Amino acid sequence: MHIVIVNRWPRFRDGRRWDNELTRYEDFFDHQQHRISYVVDALGADGVLAPAQHIAHQVQVADVNQYEQLLGAVQEVIERVGPVDQLIALSEFTLEIAARVRQTLNIPGHGPDEVAVYRDKARMKEILQNQGLPVPPFARCESVQQAVDFAREIGFPLIVKPVDGAASMGVEKVENETALRTLLNSIDLSRYEIEGFMHGQTYHIDGFVDVDGSVPFQVVSRYINSCLDFAKAQPLGSVIVQASALRARIEAFSQQIMRALDLRCTAFHLEIFVEPDDSLVFLEIGARVGGSEVPHLINKVFGVNLYEHWLRRLAGDQVPVPAVSHDPSGGWLVIPKPAALPCRVVQADSLRETVPNLWRELLPEPGQILEAGGSYDALHSGRFIFVGGSEVATENDIRHTTQAFQFRAEPV
């Protein structure tokens, strides 16, 4: 099998940052049994650790998220090595570009129509709604007047967001019609949808779907604050939910969604609402591993590397899911960079001595400059992972850390 991996993630060797440590391509694929090629950018080149003599071919481009660059790189790989059986892209932002390249070069796998099911936020809700599953009221932004009419119908507040976004980038909560018109006149309407604001608690479910559409493994977690809060420079965390009737309902709802969307042989990161009346409502799904500390926490608590299960299944291998005899919990917290950037860090105090269940902590050094940009796994004011406690104890640790963490910075 000839597998081409598109990688834009570095692997850090400073002993501090754990980002991307789980994307061990050199362990997941037998580089001598299969022909493994890579397309990378400058950062992604640092994430390829297989011996050079075991790599079929590697092409570096300026930006793997540019269609023409990725297309040209894969064409070069084909010329050097031969036809491609799998073109693998793990990043949310590369999925659509890779799909277009597959379609153009007749590479097996998901093309643009299939990828739209888990990238186009309006498309995924259309499919689920047609199958009778609950979704928020929504509409594509076809024109300013159409969106305003829809808003008048469902009422304020409401959400306007890109149909192909991630990490709450570009998501806006709108409180009235004046603000809505101002926003709509400043964006490319073809890329946006409008959605009713849901008042329930947000949960995320992370796992993987097998080749037959079954869900061998999933973990239910409850957000503390929301991704939209994080986009507005507020802390974001989540805690793994322990056994309960609600968790069982969420797991069953998750499986319904996978069947309705016909997802197969992929990792997934699903977000839903649990409304005040305990009803479950779909929010959105990504056919990829969840971001932030999600995969690291799951790997630590359950011994399951979601990247490994996903990628090895794509190569035709099966990895058994470890048995867990108890009902563990754990959680994570990201305290984002200050709103005013760039800034110079003055103080970022460790909490290792005061929070016994704190497993990992990543803090910037005094004097370090924090720049704008990056998602949940950038260098923020503080990143924390908690293991060893119950669901209640973990949430208490997260809330204590949010209050106790001492951080100061000065503008640059």
C-alpha positions in Angstrom: 0.0 0.0 0.0 1.2 3.5 -0.9 0.2 6.0 1.8 0.7 9.7 1.6 0.5 11.6 4.9 -0.1 15.4 4.9 1.5 16.8 8.1 1.5 20.4 9.3 2.3 19.6 13.0 5.7 19.7 14.6 6.9 17.4 17.4 8.5 19.3 20.3 11.7 18.1 21.8 12.1 20.6 24.7 10.6 18.3 27.3 7.9 20.9 28.1 5.3 20.8 25.4 3.4 17.6 24.7 1.5 18.9 21.6 1.4 16.3 18.8 3.4 13.7 20.8 0.6 11.2 19.9 1.0 11.5 16.1 3.7 9.0 15.9 3.6 8.1 12.2 6.9 6.2 12.6 5.2 3.8 15.0 1.8 3.5 13.4 2.9 2.5 9.9 5.5 -0.1 9.0 7.5 2.0 6.6 9.1 -1.1 5.1 5.9 -3.1 4.6 4.1 -0.1 3.1 5.4 2.8 1.0 4.9 5.9 3.1 5.4 9.3 1.6 4.9 12.7 3.3 3.8 16.2 2.2 4.8 18.8 4.8 5.3 22.5 5.5 8.2 23.9 7.5 6.6 23.0 10.9 5.3 19.7 9.7 8.8 18.6 8.6 9.7 18.6 12.3 6.9 16.1 12.9 8.2 13.4 10.6 10.6 11.2 12.6 10.8 8.1 10.5 14.3 7.3 9.2 14.9 9.1 5.9 15.9 5.8 4.2 12.5 4.3 5.1 10.5 7.2 3.6 9.3 6.6 0.0 9.4 10.3 -0.8 8.9 13.6 1.0 7.9 17.0 -0.5 7.9 20.3 1.5 5.7 23.2 0.4 5.1 26.6 1.9 1.5 25.8 2.9 -0.2 22.4 2.8 -3.6 24.2 3.1 -3.2 25.7 -0.4 -4.9 23.5 -3.0 -2.4 24.1 -5.8 0.6 23.5 -3.5 -0.8 20.3 -2.1 -1.9 19.1 -5.6 1.5 19.7 -7.0 3.2 17.9 -4.1 1.0 14.8 -4.4 1.6 14.8 -8.2 5.3 14.8 -7.6 4.9 11.9 -5.1 3.0 9.9 -7.7 5.6 10.6 -10.4 8.4 9.4 -8.0 6.7 6.5 -6.2 3.5 5.5 -8.1 -0.3 5.6 -7.5 -1.6 6.5 -4.1 -3.9 4.2 -2.1 -4.5 6.5 0.9 -4.1 10.3 1.2 -4.3 11.0 4.9 -4.8 14.5 6.4 -5.4 14.9 10.2 -5.8 18.6 10.5 -9.3 20.1 10.4 -8.1 22.8 8.1 -6.6 20.3 5.6 -9.6 17.9 5.2 -11.3 19.8 2.4 -8.1 20.5 0.4 -7.1 16.9 0.6 -10.6 15.9 -0.6 -10.3 18.1 -3.6 -6.8 16.6 -4.4 -8.2 13.0 -4.1 -11.0 13.9 -6.5 -8.6 15.5 -9.0 -6.1 12.7 -8.9 -8.6 9.8 -8.6 -7.2 8.7 -5.2 -9.5 6.5 -3.2 -11.2 8.0 -0.1 -13.5 10.9 0.7 -14.0 13.5 -1.9 -15.6 16.9 -1.4 -19.2 15.6 -1.1 -18.3 13.1 1.6 -16.1 15.6 3.5 -19.0 18.2 3.5 -20.9 15.8 5.8 -18.4 16.5 8.6 -17.0 19.9 7.5 -20.0 21.9 6.3 -21.9 22.8 9.5 -25.1 23.4 7.6 -24.9 20.3 5.6 -24.4 18.0 8.6 -27.5 19.5 10.2 -29.5 19.2 7.0 -28.8 15.4 7.0 -29.6 14.9 10.6 -32.8 17.0 10.5 -34.0 15.0 7.5 -33.5 11.8 9.5 -35.5 13.2 12.4 -32.6 13.9 14.8 -32.8 17.2 16.8 -30.7 20.1 15.7 -30.9 23.8 16.5 -33.0 26.0 14.1 -30.6 27.1 11.4 -30.3 28.5 7.9 -27.5 29.3 5.4 -26.9 33.0 5.0 -28.1 33.4 1.4 -28.7 37.2 1.7 -28.8 39.8 4.4 -32.6 40.1 4.2 -33.1 36.3 4.3 -30.9 36.1 7.4 -32.7 39.0 9.0 -36.1 37.4 8.3 -34.9 34.1 9.8 -33.7 35.9 12.9 -37.0 37.6 13.3 -38.7 34.2 13.1 -36.5 32.5 15.7 -35.6 35.5 17.9 -32.5 36.8 19.6 -29.8 36.0 20.7 -28.5 33.9 17.9 -25.3 32.6 16.5 -23.6 33.5 13.2 -20.7 31.3 12.2 -18.6 30.0 9.3 -19.9 26.7 7.9 -16.3 25.5 7.6 -14.8 26.9 10.7 -13.1 25.3 13.7 -12.2 26.3 17.3 -15.0 28.9 17.3 -13.0 31.1 15.0 -15.3 33.7 13.4 -18.3 32.7 15.6 -20.4 35.6 16.9 -23.3 35.8 19.3 -25.7 38.5 18.1 -28.1 40.2 20.4 -30.3 42.3 18.2 -31.2 43.1 14.6 -28.9 46.2 14.3 -25.9 44.2 15.3 -26.9 41.4 13.0 -27.2 43.7 9.9 -23.8 45.2 10.8 -22.2 41.8 11.0 -23.8 40.4 7.9 -22.6 43.4 5.8 -19.0 42.7 6.9 -18.7 39.0 6.0 -18.7 36.7 3.0 -22.3 35.4 3.3 -21.7 32.3 1.2 -19.4 30.9 4.0 -21.8 31.5 6.9 -24.9 30.1 8.6 -27.2 31.6 11.2 -28.3 29.4 14.1 -30.6 29.6 17.1 -28.9 30.2 20.4 -29.2 27.1 22.6 -29.3 27.6 26.4 -28.2 24.1 27.4 -25.0 22.7 28.7 -22.5 21.7 26.0 -20.9 18.2 26.0 -18.3 16.7 23.7 -17.9 13.1 22.8 -14.6 11.7 21.4 -13.9 8.3 19.9 -13.6 6.5 16.7 -15.9 4.7 14.2 -14.9 1.3 12.8 -15.0 0.3 9.1 -18.5 -1.2 9.7 -19.9 2.0 11.2 -19.8 0.7 14.8 -18.4 2.8 17.7 -15.9 0.6 19.6 -14.8 3.5 21.9 -16.2 6.8 22.9 -15.7 9.2 25.9 -18.3 11.7 27.0 -17.1 15.0 28.6 -18.8 18.1 29.8 -17.4 21.5 29.0 -16.8 24.0 31.7 -17.4 27.3 30.0 -17.8 27.2 26.2 -15.6 27.3 23.1 -17.3 30.7 22.3 -16.2 31.9 25.8 -12.6 30.8 24.9 -12.7 32.8 21.7 -13.5 35.8 23.9 -10.4 35.2 26.0 -12.2 33.3 28.8 -10.9 29.9 30.3 -12.2 26.7 28.8 -12.1 23.2 30.3 -13.9 19.9 30.4 -14.4 17.0 32.6 -14.9 13.3 31.7 -18.4 12.2 32.7 -18.7 9.1 34.9 -21.4 6.4 34.6 -25.0 7.8 34.7 -28.3 7.5 32.9 -27.5 10.8 31.1 -24.1 9.4 29.9 -25.8 6.3 28.5 -28.3 8.5 26.6 -25.5 10.6 25.2 -23.6 7.5 24.1 -26.7 6.2 22.3 -27.3 9.6 20.7 -23.7 9.7 19.5 -24.2 6.3 17.8 -27.4 7.5 16.1 -25.5 10.4 14.7 -22.7 8.3 13.3 -25.2 6.0 11.6 -27.2 9.0 10.2 -24.0 10.6 8.8 -22.6 7.2 7.7 -19.2 7.9 9.2 -16.8 5.0 8.9 -13.2 4.3 9.8 -12.5 7.7 11.4 -11.9 9.4 14.7 -14.6 11.9 15.7 -15.2 14.9 17.9 -18.9 15.5 18.4 -20.5 18.4 20.3 -24.1 18.4 21.6 -26.3 20.4 23.9 -28.1 18.9 26.9 -31.0 21.3 27.2 -32.7 22.4 30.5 -35.4 19.8 29.9 -32.7 17.1 29.5 -33.3 16.8 25.7 -30.2 16.2 23.5 -29.6 18.5 20.6 -26.8 18.1 18.0 -24.3 21.0 17.7 -21.6 19.9 15.3 -19.1 17.1 14.5 -15.6 16.8 13.1 -14.2 13.6 11.6 -10.9 14.0 13.3 -9.4 13.8 16.8 -10.5 16.5 19.2 -8.2 19.4 19.9 -6.6 20.9 23.0 -5.8 18.4 25.7 -8.6 15.9 24.7 -6.4 13.2 23.1 -3.7 13.4 25.8 -6.2 13.1 28.6 -7.9 10.1 26.9 -4.6 8.4 26.2 -3.6 8.8 29.9 -6.9 7.8 31.4 -8.0 5.0 29.1 -4.7 3.9 27.3 -6.3 4.8 23.9 -4.3 6.8 21.4 -7.1 8.0 19.1 -4.6 8.8 16.4 -3.2 5.3 16.5 -6.6 3.6 16.3 -7.7 5.9 13.4 -4.5 5.6 11.3 -3.8 2.0 11.8 -7.4 1.2 10.8 -6.9 3.2 7.6 -3.9 0.9 6.9 -6.0 -2.2 7.4 -4.8 -3.0 10.9 -6.9 -3.6 14.0 -5.8 -2.3 17.4 -7.7 -3.8 20.4 -9.3 -1.3 22.8 -7.8 -1.8 26.3 -10.2 -3.0 29.0 -10.9 -0.5 31.8 -12.1 -2.2 34.9 -13.2 1.0 36.7 -15.0 4.2 35.9 -12.3 6.9 35.7 -12.6 10.7 35.2 -10.2 13.5 34.5 -10.2 16.9 32.9 -8.3 19.7 31.4 -8.2 23.5 31.5 -6.8 26.1 29.1 -6.5 29.7 30.4 -6.1 31.7 27.1 -3.7 34.5 26.3 -4.7 37.9 27.4 -7.0 39.8 25.0 -4.3 42.5 24.4 -1.5 41.0 22.3 1.4 40.8 21.9 2.3 40.8 25.6 5.4 40.0 27.7 4.8 37.5 30.5 5.7 38.9 34.0 4.3 36.1 36.2 2.9 32.6 35.7 2.9 30.7 38.9 2.9 26.9 39.0 0.1 25.1 40.9 1.8 21.7 41.1 2.3 21.9 44.9 -1.3 22.8 45.6 -3.4 20.6 43.2 -2.5 17.0 43.8 -4.4 15.7 40.7 -2.5 18.0 38.4 -0.8 15.7 35.9 0.6 18.2 33.3 1.1 21.9 33.4 2.4 24.2 30.6 3.2 27.7 31.5 5.1 30.5 29.6 8.3 31.7 31.1 8.6 35.2 32.6 9.9 37.5 29.8 8.4 35.3 27.1 6.4 37.1 24.4 2.9 35.8 23.7 1.8 36.5 20.1 -1.7 36.5 18.6 -2.8 33.4 16.7 -2.9 29.7 17.3 -5.7 27.5 18.6 -6.2 25.7 21.8 -2.8 24.0 21.7 -0.8 27.2 21.3 1.3 28.5 24.2 -1.4 30.2 26.4 -1.4 31.8 29.8 -1.7 28.3 31.2 -2.6 24.7 30.1 -3.4 22.0 32.7 -4.4 18.3 32.7 -5.9 16.6 35.7 -6.1 12.9 36.4 -6.8 10.6 39.3 -10.0 12.2 40.8 -13.7 11.6 40.4 -15.8 13.8 38.1 -16.8 16.0 41.0 -13.2 16.3 42.3 -11.9 17.0 38.8 -14.4 19.8 38.3 -13.4 21.3 41.7 -9.7 21.2 40.6 -10.5 23.0 37.4 -12.5 25.7 39.1 -9.9 26.1 41.8 -7.1 26.4 39.2 -9.1 29.0 37.3 -9.4 31.1 40.5 -6.0 30.5 42.1 -3.7 30.7 39.0 -1.6 33.8 39.2 -0.7 35.4 35.8 0.5 38.8 34.8 1.7 40.3 31.6 2.5 43.7 30.2 1.8 44.9 26.7 4.6 45.0 24.2 
